[in-house]
Amino acid sequence: MIRKSIIQILLLLLICSAVTAQEIIQENKELFKTREIKKSIPLSPESKVIIQAAIGLSGSIRIETTEENIAEIKYIKRAKHKSKSKAIDFIDIISVDFEATHKGLRVDLKAPNPTPWSGTNYMGSVEVVLILPEFCSVEFEAQAFEIDAEGPFESFILPASYKKIYVENVTKQVDISVTNSKVTARNISGEIFISTTHALLIVDKVFAPHNKIEIRNERGDIKITDVVGELSVKNSYGRIDIRKYSPMGGYNSIRSSNGPITIAIEDFATTKMLVTNSYEDIEILIPNDISSQISLAVEEGSKIEVVDIVTKPDFIQKNRLTLQAGSGKATINSSVRGHGNIYLRGFSKGE
């Protein structure tokens, strides 16, 4: 009986050792890591995937897609400390749970709260590569992780982050809110809301003819290229630059303050477009065959300039101009408060 108990204890120790033992590699004087760890489970396309990370845990998440009905995760845990034993302690308290749910998949990146490296120059982190079937819906609770994701995804939802985000190829919904970091979104459609602060925001290749596209920034530039849809953009203390723009829907709105606005319109299929600024210029490039009522207004000491477009003046004052281009079915209203000019320039398609 005693012998049997000893054998059971030894087996338990062997199992625990196999589970917890991790080969640790020293990358430099204070940086240590595990070897890559891999796991996989079956997963159907169009599943819901939730990725959650502990507060105080940072790192990177790279997401790729596959045509196979399988989800795979590969990850490396890292720690920085001048003591190897302390670094190993950091690595040991970081865990990655990868499990199926009734709706799809859940990935939990876990660490204690607060982490032992919190408030120090040391750190624990995890680098994740996640491979998913195509057209999954991905939702994050991972504020301190850089994310690089290439779909196709049905949706991509990130309600709060302060790290750099890149996402490409989303078909139905994009909802991203970031603070103080660059955001890039390409080849997206459906319901769209993207915001950041104090950093560059890039949106490229958007097709959302039946949805509102909302873009927000503060003290950072906005660059939008090749967009079809009803656009609502707001910024302050940063440039707005919109190219290859085909406004649609009932109401397109471009608003800024203390940052220049440049808009180049390709096709015009909206009912109303409003462009406003404060203390900076507005430049609007439009096809010279556009059909619209155009109202432009600036304050004392600023100017309005209209070139290379055939229009019929309806109302002319020193700081206000109302024009009709073509049959004037839609309206373009543009104004600047404080010092700032408006430049309206026509061009022939194909130029």
N, C-alpha and C positions, 0 to 999 in steps of 0.2 A: 504493500500500500504506500509506504514511504517512497519506494523507488518510482512508483507510478506518478506520485506527486512531483518528485524532482524532475522527471521527464517532461511533465506538463509545463512546469515553470521554465525549463530550458527552451521548450518549443515556443512558449509565449515570448520569451526574451528574443529568440531568433526572429520571430514575426515582427515584433516592435522594432528591432534593429533594421530589418529590411525596409520597413515603412518609413522610418525616420532618417536613416543614413542617407546623406547626400554628399557626393563628391564635390569638394570646394576647390575652385581654381583661383589663384591669386593673379589678378590682372596687373596690378602695380602695387606700390608701397601700402596704400590704404584701401584698395578696391578689390573686392572678392565676389565670386559668382558661382552659381551651380552650372552644371552642364545642362543642355536643353532637355526639358521634360515634355513628353508627348502623351496625349490621350485622345480618344475618338469615340463617338457614339453615333448610331443611326439618327438621321433627322430628315424630315420631309421638307420640300420647298414650301415657301410662303409661311413658314413657322414664325413664331414670335420669339425673339432672342433678347434677354435682359442681361446687361453687363453692369455689375455693381462693384464699386471699390470702396474700401474703408477710407474714412477721413484720415489724412496723414500719410496715406500710402500713395506714391507717385510712380510714374513710369510711362510706358508707351503701349498702345494697342494698334495693331495692324490687322485689318480685316480684308480678306479676299473671298471670292466666290468660286463655286465649282458646279458642274452639271450633275455631280453624283449626290445621292441622298445620304450624305454623311457630314457630320461636323467634326472638325479636328482642331485641337488646341496645342500649341507649342509655346513653352515659356521658359524664361531664364530669370532666376531671382538674383538680385544684386544687393550688396551692402558695402557701405564705406565706413571704415573705422581703423584707427592706427593699431588696434589690437585685433589679431585674427580671431581669437576666441569670442570677442564681443561681436565681431562681424558675423561669425557663425550663429551666434545667438539671435542677431537680427534676422538672418536668413531663415532660421528655424521657426520664428513666430509669424512669418509670412506664409499664407496658404492659398491655394487656388482650388476652388470647388467647381466642378464641371459636370452638370447633371441635367437629365431630361426632365421636363415638366409636362403637365397635361396640354399646355399650349405650344410647347416647343423646347426651349433651352434656357438655362440660367448659368451664368458665369459669375462667381463671387471671388473677388480678390480681397483677402482678409488680412487684417493686422489689428493688434490691440488699439484701443482708444483711451488715452493718448498713446502714441507710439513712443518707445524708449529713445528714439532719436529726435523727437519733437523739441524744437528750440535749441538744437545744437548744430554744429557743422557736419555732423554725420548723417547717414541716410540709409533707408532700406527701400528697395524699388523692385518692380517686376516688369519685364518686357514680354508682351503677349503677341503671338500671331494666331489669328482665329480664321479658320476656313469654313465657310457656310454654304449650304445650297443656295441657288439663285432665288431672288425675290423674297427673302426673309424681311421681316420688320424688326429693326434693331433699335433698342432703347437703352440709354446709358444713365447711370448714376455714378459718374467717375470724374470728379472735378479736377483732379490733378494729373490727368493722363493726356499726353499728346495722342491724337487719333488720326490715323490715315486709313481711309476706307474706300474701297473700289467695288461697286456693286456689279450686277443690278440688285438693288434693294427695293422693296415696296415702300418702306418708310425709314426715316433716320431721325431719331428724336434725342436731343441732348439739351435738357433744360437749364444746366448750369455748368460752366467750366471756366478755368483761367489758363488753359493751355492751347497750343496751336492745333487747329482742326483742318483736315482736308477730307472732303467727301466727293464722290463721283458716281453718277448713274443711279438716280433715285426716281421712281416712277409716280408715286402717289402723295407723299408728304415729306417735307423737310422742316424741322423745327429746331433751331440752334440758337442758344444764348450763351455768349462768351464774354469774358471781361479781360481787357488788356492783352489780348493775343490775336494773332492773324487767323482769319477764316477764309478758306477757299472752297467754293461749291461749283461743280461743273456737271453739265448734262443732267439737269434736274427738271421735274415737272410736278404738277399737282398743287396742293396747298403748300405755300412757302412762307416761312418767317425766319429771317436770319439777322442776328444782331451781334455787335461787339463794341468795344470802346478802346481808344488809344492805340489802334492798330489798323493795318490794312485789311479791307474786306473785298474779296474778289468773287464775283458771280459771273459764270460764263456758260452760254448755251442753255437757256431757259425756255421751255415751251409750256405755257400754262394759259391757254386762251380762255379758259372758263373759270379761272381762279385768281384771287388777289395774291400778288407777290409783294411781300412786305420786307423791306431792307432798312436796317437801322445802324447808325454808328455815331460816335461822339469823339471828337479829337483824333480822328483817323480818316484816311481816304477811302472812298467807295469807288470801285471800278466794275462796271457792268457791261457785258458784251453779248450781243446776239440773243436778245430777249423778245419773246412774244407773249403778251399778256397785259393784265391790268396792274400797273406798277405803282407802289407807294413807297417812296424813299424819303428818309429824314436823316439829316446830319448837322453837325455844328463843328466849326473849327477844323474842317477837313474838306478836301476836294471831292466833288461828285463828278464822275466821268462816265457817261452812258453812250455806247456805240452800238450800231446795228439794232436799233430799238424800233419795235413795231407795237405801239400802244393799242390795246383793245379794251373792251368793256365800257362801263359807263363813266368812270372817273379815274384818271391817272394824276398822281400828285407827286411832285418833286420839290422838296423843301430843304433849305439850308440857311445857315447864318455864319458869317465870317469865314466862308470858304467858297471858291469859285464853282460854278456849275457849267458843264459842257454836255450838251445832248445832241446826238445825231440820229434823226428819225428816218427809218427806211420806208415803212408803210404806215398810214394813219387811219385806223379803224375804230377810234374811240369817240364817245360823245363829247367828253370834256377833258381838257388837260390843263393843270395848274402848275406853274413853275414860279416859286417865290424864293427870295434871298434877302439877306441883310448885310450891308457893308462889304459886298463883293459882287463881281460881275456874273452875268448869265449869258451864255452863248448857245443859241439854238440853230441847228442846221436842219433844214426841211426840204423835201422834194419840191421842185418849183412847179409841179402840177397839183399841189395839195389843195384840198377844198376845205376852207375853214374861216370862221370869224376870228381875228387875231386882235387881242387887246394888250398893249404894252404900256407900263407906267414906271417912272423913276422919280426920284426927288431932286430938289434944286441942286445944281452943280454936277449932275450926272447926265448921260446922253443915251439916246436910242438910235441905233443904226440898222437900217434895213437895206440889203443888197441882193441882187441876182434873183429876184422873185417878182412876178407880175401880180400886183394887188390894186385894189380900188380903195383909196382912203375914205373913211366914213367920218372920222373925227381927228383933228390935228390940234395939239397944243405943244408948248415947249417941252413939257415933261410927260405927255401922254399921247398915245397914238392908237387909233382903232382902224383896222384894215379888213378888207374882205378879199380872200383868195378863192377863186372858183365860185361855186355856188354857196359856199359858206355854211355847210350843213353842221359842222362841228365847231367847237370853240377852243382856242388856245389863249389862256390868260397868263401873263407873266408880269411880275413886279419886283422892284428892289426897294427896300427901306434903307435909309441912310445913303452913304456914298457907294455907288455901284452902277455900272452901265449894262444895257441890254443890247446884244448883237444878234440880229435875225438874218440868217444867210440861206439863200436858196441854192440848190444844186440839181443837176440832171442825173437821173438814175443811171448807174453804170460808170459814173465818174470815179 
